[in-house]
């Protein structure tokens, strides 16, 4: 009887393997919990199933050996429950006088004992080790392990839900905000406008670009003329100065007042002792001054008379590790007595005396230009109407009377020396004919009107390239014409010749087709019409042409390298003259064409869409000079213009300097089609969406 009572009450002294009394509610709860645990824990997820290493033991799937053991345990459990039922009945018969409260307490004890036993079996089934209370892993430890497992599973399930949700939300945010923000950044690119000095006429002022404040963006240097009311000044009522402007904000970095008008500004000369302070040359009619590009402080100056050219960067002639300079002077009262003067790049001192040349021919000054042959010998190209070449070592010997000091002057090129007509002559005839030479420039992309730098890197390609030669009768004559040729530097022979109407501005070399050879963009004016052409650099054939209402403006075209491998061309014009369906052209009357148009437009042409122009901006100002500045990090370029803004009355107009980001301007540009709609059987014209997508994805590079 004591044994039966002990089994019924599940005293601590009994073994934990006995199940106790059968109670329907308890058994149902235990079975439900067991089934729920099996459903949860049998589902493997990231190694947190039954085969995980969270417990000391290891259990397999129910289809394995442990599955069979579980079946045997269930049969043994049923036998024990039957025996306990029989003992319970016997106990009830023997204790009929027990109160209802005692029986309820006993049932409660059996219920909790049964729960602990079931949990114990569950822990053993899941590989739990012995618990701190003894037996087979009973107590708080098993409950804590089970609770930790459930928390881990819930965390994993939450992660599987939240990770895709966060990813989708991130994509939505990128699509909704990133693209508009990128457009906003383009609109915040450096764009500014500043009025500096007064303008009378359309004479181009001196303009140069170079980074002097260390922000990786080329700053702007400009020659400025201002009118004052000071009649007692020795210079009259004019004040001349050179101004440096920040390319980012347009603010004045420094301003230097000089004695005469600045004709040329050149940048980039470097001293080995001050590598972070580039030297800027200010060239007037009678003085050449070197200033510190960062502060504007004078470094040295050299007095010359009748300066007629920019300075030419030479190799080191003295052995002081600083490149030297050459400059041309042309007195107005001495006919054709052109002189070349050598200067020290470090001190500005003259190297010897000026070397005069009596030239035959007439016209404007050509050069001087430096050319390095394939054998490493140096020659200077220059002339008046014609083009001559002379060895740099001969100039140095005539100026100083000394033999060459550095290795750069000792080299000779037998091929070029053989081009001399006689042994007594020092000249090599590059071009000599009845037609005057208008332009001679190295065939280098991006050279244009901004070729005023003195750094060695930018002069390497230009001193080793072929040349573009433009010559012909006067462009002012009624029946004038021009010839465009490419001269090969190896033998000075013409590669090809293209006949055209008088070419009014310097050609712009750039890549229009995919043959890797530079093509040429040219423009000319006739009878109130401006015609622009692109000539194939390989054979001289016409690649592209268009006509516009003449803007009464002569401004050089800028060729800019793009990410597509081909160049974009920027030029000023008025409204295009397009062909109509009936074969006629939209034009204007002669009286209107001769009048100066009120609106001038800046167009961008890219060879990927030759029938489409992008109008970037329009203005009533008269642009007189321009330059292009690159921003490598932003893959962008700034278009710098100097314009004359008209004012009412006799008051001189203001000189306006303006910087415009090209990528920002493209996003606001207007599409201009040079042809009408699709022709029957012809190629389909690109749509607006396709054109906008192409131009807005365009980037620029040096």
C-alpha positions in Angstrom: 0.0 0.0 0.0 2.9 2.4 0.7 4.4 1.5 -2.6 1.2 2.2 -4.4 0.8 5.6 -2.6 4.4 6.5 -3.4 3.8 5.8 -7.1 0.6 7.8 -7.1 2.1 10.8 -5.5 5.4 10.6 -7.4 7.6 11.1 -4.4 11.2 12.4 -5.0 12.6 9.1 -4.0 11.1 7.3 -7.0 12.9 7.1 -10.3 12.1 9.7 -12.9 11.2 7.2 -15.5 7.8 6.3 -14.0 4.9 8.3 -15.5 2.4 8.5 -12.6 -1.4 8.6 -12.9 -3.3 8.9 -16.2 -5.3 12.1 -16.5 -7.1 12.9 -19.8 -6.4 16.6 -19.7 -2.8 16.1 -18.8 -2.3 13.5 -21.5 -3.9 15.7 -24.1 -1.8 18.7 -23.2 1.3 16.6 -23.3 0.5 15.1 -26.7 -0.3 18.5 -28.2 2.9 20.0 -26.9 4.9 17.0 -28.1 3.4 17.2 -31.6 4.0 21.0 -31.7 7.6 20.5 -30.7 8.0 17.8 -33.3 6.6 20.1 -36.0 8.9 23.0 -35.0 12.1 21.2 -34.2 12.0 18.6 -37.0 12.1 21.5 -39.6 15.8 22.1 -40.1 16.8 25.7 -40.7 20.4 27.0 -40.8 21.7 24.1 -38.7 19.3 24.7 -35.8 17.3 21.5 -36.1 17.8 18.3 -34.3 21.3 17.8 -35.7 22.6 21.0 -34.2 25.3 21.1 -31.7 23.3 23.0 -29.0 22.9 19.9 -26.9 25.3 17.3 -25.6 23.6 14.5 -27.5 22.6 14.0 -31.1 19.3 12.9 -32.5 18.5 11.9 -36.1 15.4 12.1 -38.3 12.5 9.9 -37.5 13.1 7.7 -40.5 16.5 6.6 -38.9 17.5 4.4 -36.1 16.4 6.9 -33.4 12.9 6.9 -35.0 12.6 3.2 -34.2 13.7 3.8 -30.6 11.1 6.4 -30.2 8.5 3.9 -31.4 9.7 1.4 -28.7 9.5 4.0 -26.0 5.9 4.7 -27.0 4.9 1.1 -26.6 6.6 0.9 -23.1 4.9 4.1 -22.1 1.4 2.6 -22.9 2.2 -0.5 -20.8 3.2 1.6 -17.9 0.1 3.7 -18.2 -2.1 0.6 -18.1 -0.3 -0.6 -14.9 -0.7 2.8 -13.3 -4.4 2.8 -14.1 -4.9 -0.5 -12.4 -2.9 0.7 -9.3 -4.9 3.8 -9.2 -8.2 1.9 -9.1 -6.8 -0.3 -6.4 -5.7 2.7 -4.4 -9.1 4.3 -4.7 -10.9 1.2 -3.5 -8.5 1.0 -0.5 -9.0 4.6 0.5 -12.6 5.3 0.2 -12.6 7.8 3.1 -10.1 10.2 1.4 -11.6 13.6 0.9 -12.2 15.2 -2.5 -9.5 17.8 -1.8 -6.8 15.2 -1.3 -7.7 13.5 -4.5 -7.4 16.9 -6.3 -4.0 17.5 -4.8 -2.9 14.1 -5.9 -4.1 14.8 -9.4 -2.3 18.1 -9.4 0.9 16.4 -8.3 0.5 13.7 -11.0 -0.2 16.4 -13.6 3.1 18.3 -12.9 5.0 15.1 -12.6 3.7 14.0 -15.9 4.6 17.3 -17.5 8.1 17.1 -16.2 8.5 13.5 -17.3 7.2 14.4 -20.8 9.6 17.4 -21.0 12.4 15.1 -19.7 11.7 12.6 -22.4 11.6 15.5 -25.0 14.9 16.7 -23.8 16.4 13.2 -24.0 14.9 12.8 -27.4 16.5 16.0 -28.5 19.9 15.1 -27.3 19.9 17.0 -23.9 22.4 16.0 -21.4 22.0 15.3 -17.6 20.5 18.3 -15.8 21.8 19.9 -12.6 19.0 18.1 -10.6 20.3 14.7 -11.5 18.5 12.1 -13.6 18.2 12.5 -17.4 18.4 16.3 -17.9 15.4 17.4 -15.9 15.0 20.9 -14.4 15.7 24.5 -15.4 18.6 23.8 -17.8 16.5 21.8 -20.2 13.8 24.5 -20.2 16.4 27.2 -20.9 17.9 25.3 -23.8 14.5 24.8 -25.3 13.6 28.5 -24.9 16.9 29.5 -26.5 16.2 27.3 -29.5 12.8 28.8 -30.0 14.3 32.3 -29.8 17.0 31.4 -32.4 14.3 30.0 -34.7 12.2 33.1 -34.4 15.2 35.3 -35.1 16.1 33.3 -38.2 12.5 33.5 -39.4 12.4 37.2 -38.8 15.6 37.6 -40.7 14.3 35.7 -43.7 11.3 38.0 -43.7 13.1 41.3 -43.0 16.1 41.0 -45.4 14.0 40.8 -48.6 11.8 43.6 -47.2 14.8 45.9 -46.6 16.3 45.1 -50.0 13.1 46.0 -51.8 12.7 49.2 -49.8 16.3 50.2 -50.7 15.6 49.6 -54.4 12.5 51.8 -54.1 14.5 54.5 -52.4 17.2 54.4 -55.1 14.7 54.6 -57.9 12.8 57.4 -56.2 15.6 59.6 -54.9 19.0 58.7 -56.4 18.2 59.7 -60.0 16.7 63.1 -59.2 19.6 63.8 -56.8 22.1 63.0 -59.6 20.3 65.5 -61.8 20.4 68.0 -59.0 24.2 67.5 -58.6 24.6 68.2 -62.3 22.7 71.5 -61.8 25.1 72.4 -59.0 28.2 72.1 -61.2 30.4 75.3 -61.3 28.4 77.9 -63.3 28.9 81.6 -62.8 29.0 84.9 -64.5 31.1 87.9 -63.7 31.6 91.4 -65.3 35.2 92.5 -65.5 36.2 95.8 -67.1 34.9 97.5 -70.2 34.8 96.3 -73.8 35.1 98.4 -76.9 34.9 96.5 -80.1 35.3 92.8 -80.4 39.1 92.4 -80.0 39.7 89.1 -78.1 41.3 89.6 -74.7 44.1 87.4 -73.4 42.7 84.2 -71.9 44.3 81.2 -70.3 43.4 78.3 -68.0 45.4 76.7 -65.3 44.8 75.3 -61.8 46.6 77.4 -59.2 44.5 77.0 -56.1 44.8 73.2 -55.9 41.2 72.2 -56.4 41.9 70.1 -59.5 39.8 72.5 -61.7 41.5 74.9 -64.1 41.2 78.5 -63.0 40.7 81.4 -65.4 43.3 84.1 -66.2 42.1 87.2 -68.2 43.5 90.4 -69.5 41.3 93.3 -68.4 41.0 96.9 -69.6 39.1 99.5 -67.5 38.3 103.1 -68.3 38.6 105.8 -65.6 38.0 109.5 -65.4 41.6 110.2 -64.3 42.9 112.4 -67.0 46.2 113.1 -65.2 47.4 109.4 -65.5 50.4 108.8 -67.7 48.4 106.0 -69.4 45.4 108.2 -70.1 42.1 107.0 -68.9 42.8 103.3 -69.2 43.9 100.9 -66.5 45.4 97.5 -67.6 45.5 94.5 -65.4 45.7 90.7 -65.3 43.1 88.9 -63.2 42.9 85.3 -61.8 39.4 83.9 -61.2 38.5 80.8 -59.3 37.0 78.3 -61.7 34.6 77.0 -59.0 33.1 80.3 -57.8 34.3 83.0 -60.2 35.8 85.0 -57.3 38.9 87.0 -57.9 42.1 85.1 -56.6 44.4 88.0 -57.4 44.7 91.1 -59.6 47.9 92.6 -60.9 48.0 96.1 -62.5 50.5 96.3 -65.4 51.8 99.2 -67.6 50.3 98.1 -70.9 47.6 95.9 -72.4 48.2 92.2 -71.9 48.3 90.5 -75.3 49.0 86.9 -74.2 48.8 84.9 -70.9 50.6 81.6 -70.7 50.7 79.2 -67.8 52.4 76.0 -66.6 56.1 76.8 -66.5 57.4 74.8 -63.5 60.5 75.4 -61.3 62.0 72.4 -59.7 62.5 74.4 -56.5 58.8 75.4 -56.3 56.8 72.5 -57.9 53.6 73.6 -56.3 53.7 77.2 -57.6 53.2 77.3 -61.4 54.6 80.3 -63.2 52.3 82.5 -65.3 53.7 84.7 -68.1 52.1 88.1 -68.9 53.1 89.3 -72.3 52.6 92.8 -73.5 53.9 94.7 -76.5 57.2 95.6 -74.8 57.5 93.6 -71.7 57.4 90.0 -70.6 56.7 89.3 -67.0 56.7 86.1 -64.9 54.4 86.0 -61.8 53.6 83.4 -59.2 50.4 81.8 -60.3 49.1 81.4 -56.7 49.8 84.9 -55.4 50.4 87.1 -58.5 53.8 88.2 -57.1 56.4 89.2 -59.7 59.2 86.7 -60.2 61.1 88.4 -63.0 60.5 90.7 -66.0 62.2 91.3 -69.4 62.0 94.4 -71.5 61.7 93.8 -75.3 60.5 95.9 -78.1 57.7 95.0 -80.6 56.8 91.6 -79.2 54.6 89.9 -81.8 54.1 86.3 -80.6 53.5 84.1 -77.7 56.5 82.4 -75.9 57.6 79.1 -77.2 58.7 76.5 -74.6 62.2 75.1 -75.5 64.2 72.3 -73.9 66.8 73.2 -71.3 69.6 75.1 -73.1 71.8 76.0 -70.1 71.7 72.9 -68.0 69.8 74.5 -65.1 67.0 71.9 -65.3 64.5 74.7 -66.2 63.0 74.9 -69.8 63.9 78.1 -71.7 61.8 80.3 -73.9 61.8 81.8 -77.4 59.8 84.8 -78.5 59.5 86.7 -81.9 59.7 90.4 -82.3 58.7 92.4 -85.5 59.4 96.1 -85.6 56.7 97.8 -87.7 59.2 100.3 -89.3 61.8 97.8 -90.4 59.9 95.9 -93.1 60.5 92.1 -92.8 63.2 92.2 -90.1 61.8 89.4 -87.9 63.9 88.6 -84.9 63.9 85.5 -82.6 65.1 86.0 -79.0 66.1 83.3 -76.5 65.3 83.8 -72.8 66.2 82.0 -69.6 63.1 80.3 -68.1 64.5 80.7 -64.6 65.5 84.4 -64.6 64.2 85.9 -67.8 67.6 87.0 -68.9 68.4 87.1 -72.6 70.6 84.3 -73.9 72.9 86.2 -76.2 71.3 88.7 -78.5 68.2 88.6 -80.8 68.7 86.8 -84.1 67.3 88.7 -87.1 66.0 87.1 -90.3 65.3 88.8 -93.6 62.2 87.0 -94.9 60.7 87.2 -98.3 56.9 87.3 -98.5 54.2 89.1 -96.8 51.1 88.4 -94.6 50.6 87.7 -91.0 53.1 86.1 -88.7 53.1 82.3 -88.7 54.5 80.7 -85.5 57.0 80.4 -84.2 56.4 76.7 -83.4 58.8 74.1 -82.0 59.1 70.7 -83.8 61.0 67.7 -82.6 61.9 65.2 -85.4 61.9 61.5 -85.1 65.7 61.6 -84.5 65.2 64.0 -81.6 66.5 67.1 -83.3 64.7 70.5 -82.7 63.6 73.0 -85.3 61.7 76.3 -85.2 58.9 76.9 -87.7 58.0 80.5 -88.5 57.4 82.9 -91.4 55.4 85.8 -92.9 53.0 84.5 -95.4 55.4 81.6 -96.1 56.7 79.0 -93.6 60.3 78.3 -93.0 62.2 76.1 -90.6 65.6 76.5 -89.0 67.5 74.3 -86.5 67.4 75.4 -82.9 71.1 74.7 -82.6 71.8 77.2 -85.4 69.7 79.9 -83.5 71.5 79.2 -80.3 74.9 79.5 -82.0 74.0 82.7 -83.8 72.7 84.2 -80.5 75.5 83.2 -78.2 78.4 82.4 -80.5 79.0 79.2 -78.4 78.7 75.6 -79.3 75.8 73.6 -77.9 76.0 72.9 -74.2 73.2 70.4 -73.6 72.5 67.1 -75.4 69.2 68.5 -76.8 71.1 70.9 -79.1 73.7 68.4 -80.3 71.4 66.1 -82.2 71.0 66.4 -85.9 68.4 64.9 -88.3 70.0 64.0 -91.6 66.6 63.8 -93.3 65.7 67.3 -92.4 69.1 68.7 -93.1 68.8 67.2 -96.6 65.7 69.3 -97.3 67.9 72.5 -97.4 68.1 73.8 -101.0 71.8 74.7 -100.6 74.5 74.0 -98.1 74.9 77.7 -97.4 71.3 78.2 -96.5 70.0 77.7 -93.0 66.3 77.6 -94.0 64.2 74.6 -94.8 61.2 75.6 -96.9 58.0 74.2 -95.4 55.7 76.1 -97.7 56.6 78.8 -100.2 54.0 79.9 -102.8 52.0 82.7 -104.3 49.1 82.2 -101.8 49.5 83.5 -98.3 49.4 81.2 -95.4 46.5 82.0 -93.0 47.0 79.2 -90.4 49.6 76.6 -89.5 48.9 74.5 -86.4 49.9 71.1 -85.0 47.4 68.3 -85.8 46.5 67.6 -82.2 43.0 67.1 -80.8 41.8 69.7 -78.4 44.5 72.2 -79.3 42.2 74.9 -80.5 42.5 78.5 -79.3 43.6 77.4 -75.8 47.1 76.3 -76.8 48.9 78.8 -74.5 50.3 76.4 -71.9 54.0 76.1 -71.1 54.0 72.7 -69.4 56.2 70.0 -70.9 53.5 67.4 -71.1 51.1 69.3 -73.2 53.9 70.3 -75.6 55.1 66.8 -76.3 52.4 65.8 -78.8 52.2 69.2 -80.5 55.9 69.3 -81.1 55.9 65.8 -82.8 52.7 65.9 -84.9 51.9 66.7 -88.5 50.5 70.1 -89.3 47.3 71.7 -90.6 48.0 74.3 -93.3 45.4 76.8 -94.5 46.4 79.0 -97.4 44.8 80.8 -100.3 43.8 84.2 -101.6 42.5 86.9 -99.2 39.3 85.9 -97.4 38.1 89.5 -97.9 38.0 89.3 -101.7 34.8 88.6 -103.5 35.9 85.5 -105.3 38.4 84.3 -102.7 39.0 80.7 -101.8 41.1 78.7 -99.4 43.0 75.4 -99.5 43.2 73.1 -96.6 46.1 70.6 -96.5 47.8 68.3 -94.1 51.6 68.3 -94.1 53.5 65.1 -93.0 56.3 66.0 -90.6 58.6 63.2 -91.7 59.1 64.5 -95.2 57.0 67.8 -95.3 54.8 66.5 -98.2 51.1 67.3 -98.5 49.0 64.3 -97.6 45.9 65.8 -99.4 44.3 69.1 -100.3 40.7 70.3 -99.9 39.3 73.4 -101.7 36.9 75.6 -99.9 35.5 79.1 -99.7 37.6 81.4 -97.5 38.2 79.9 -94.1 37.7 82.6 -91.5 38.8 80.8 -88.3 41.4 78.3 -87.2 40.3 74.7 -87.9 39.5 72.5 -85.0 41.0 68.9 -85.1 38.8 66.1 -83.6 37.6 62.6 -84.2 34.4 62.6 -86.3 34.6 59.0 -87.6 36.1 55.8 -86.2 39.3 55.5 -88.3 41.5 56.9 -85.5 42.7 59.8 -87.7 41.9 63.4 -86.7 39.3 65.1 -88.8 39.0 68.9 -89.3 36.0 71.1 -88.5 36.1 74.4 -90.5 33.7 77.3 -91.1 33.4 80.1 -93.6 31.0 83.0 -94.3 29.5 84.2 -97.6 26.5 86.4 -98.5 25.0 86.3 -95.0 25.3 82.5 -94.7 27.6 80.6 -92.4 28.7 77.2 -93.7 30.3 74.6 -91.4 32.2 71.6 -92.7 33.9 68.5 -91.4 36.7 67.2 -93.6 38.1 63.6 -93.4 41.6 63.8 -92.0 42.6 60.6 -93.9 41.8 61.7 -97.4 40.3 65.2 -97.5 36.8 64.1 -98.3 33.7 65.9 -97.0 32.1 64.1 -94.1 29.4 66.6 -92.9 28.1 70.0 -93.7 25.4 72.4 -92.6 24.3 76.0 -93.2 23.2 78.7 -90.8 22.2 82.3 -90.7 25.4 84.2 -90.3 25.9 85.3 -86.7 28.4 88.1 -87.8 30.8 86.5 -85.4 34.2 84.9 -85.9 34.9 82.5 -83.0 36.9 79.4 -83.1 35.3 76.0 -82.8 36.1 73.8 -79.8 36.6 70.1 -80.2 36.1 68.1 -77.0 37.0 64.4 -76.3 34.1 62.3 -75.1 33.6 58.9 -73.5 32.5 57.5 -76.8 36.0 57.8 -78.3 34.8 60.5 -80.7 34.8 64.2 -80.3 32.0 66.7 -79.7 32.2 70.0 -81.5 31.0 73.3 -80.0 30.4 76.3 -82.3 28.4 79.5 -82.3 25.8 80.2 -85.0 22.3 81.5 -85.5 19.3 79.6 -86.8 20.1 76.7 -89.1 18.9 76.7 -92.7 17.1 73.4 -93.2 15.9 71.7 -96.4 12.2 71.5 -97.0 10.3 68.6 -98.5 9.9 70.4 -101.8 13.6 70.9 -102.1 13.8 74.5 -101.1 15.6 75.9 -98.1 14.4 78.1 -95.4 16.5 81.3 -95.7 16.2 85.0 -95.0 16.2 88.0 -97.2 19.6 89.6 -98.0 18.8 92.7 -96.0 17.9 90.7 -92.9 20.9 88.3 -93.4 23.3 91.2 -93.6 22.0 92.7 -90.4 23.5 91.4 -87.1 21.2 88.8 -85.6 20.0 89.5 -82.1 20.3 85.9 -80.9 23.4 83.8 -81.1 23.3 80.2 -80.1 25.8 77.7 -78.9 25.4 74.3 -80.6 26.9 70.9 -79.8 27.4 68.4 -82.6 28.3 64.7 -81.9 29.0 62.4 -84.9 26.8 59.7 -83.4 23.7 61.8 -84.4 24.9 63.9 -87.4 21.4 65.1 -88.3 20.8 66.6 -84.8 22.3 69.5 -82.9 21.9 70.3 -79.3 21.3 73.9 -78.5 23.0 74.5 -75.2 22.4 78.3 -74.7 21.5 81.5 -76.5 22.4 85.1 -75.9 22.4 88.5 -77.3 26.0 89.0 -76.2 28.9 88.9 -78.6 31.3 86.1 -77.6 34.9 87.1 -78.6 36.9 84.2 -77.2 36.4 80.9 -75.5 38.2 77.9 -73.9 37.4 74.5 -72.5 38.3 73.3 -69.0 38.1 69.7 -68.0 37.2 68.2 -64.6 38.6 64.6 -64.6 36.9 63.5 -61.4 33.4 64.6 -62.5 34.0 63.5 -66.1 32.7 67.0 -67.1 34.0 70.0 -68.9 33.3 73.8 -68.4 32.9 76.1 -71.4 34.5 79.5 -70.6 33.4 82.4 -72.8 34.4 86.1 -72.8 31.7 88.3 -74.3 30.9 91.9 -75.0 27.5 92.9 -73.6 25.9 95.8 -75.5 24.7 98.8 -73.6 22.4 101.7 -74.8 24.0 104.9 -75.8 27.7 105.6 -76.1 28.7 103.9 -72.9 31.1 101.1 -73.6 29.8 97.6 -73.1 30.8 95.4 -70.2 33.2 92.5 -70.5 31.4 89.3 -69.3 33.2 86.2 -68.2 30.9 83.1 -68.0 31.5 79.5 -67.0 29.0 76.8 -67.9 29.1 73.1 -67.1 28.5 71.2 -70.3 26.8 68.2 -68.7 24.4 70.5 -66.8 23.8 72.4 -70.0 23.0 69.2 -71.9 20.3 68.3 -69.5 18.5 71.5 -70.3 19.5 71.6 -74.0 17.0 71.7 -76.9 17.1 69.3 -79.8 17.4 70.9 -83.2 16.9 68.7 -86.3 18.8 69.6 -89.5 16.5 67.5 -91.6 12.7 67.1 -91.8 10.9 63.9 -90.9 11.7 60.3 -92.1 12.1 59.9 -95.9 10.3 57.0 -97.6 12.7 54.1 -97.6 15.3 56.0 -95.6 16.6 55.3 -92.2 14.4 56.0 -89.3 15.2 59.2 -87.5 16.0 58.7 -83.8 13.3 59.7 -81.3 13.4 62.3 -78.7 13.8 59.8 -75.9 16.7 58.1 -77.6 18.5 61.3 -78.3 18.1 62.7 -74.8 19.3 59.4 -73.3 22.4 59.5 -75.5 23.4 63.1 -74.7 22.6 62.9 -71.0 24.9 59.8 -70.7 27.7 61.7 -72.5 30.8 62.4 -70.4 34.0 64.3 -71.3 37.7 63.5 -70.8 41.1 65.2 -71.3 
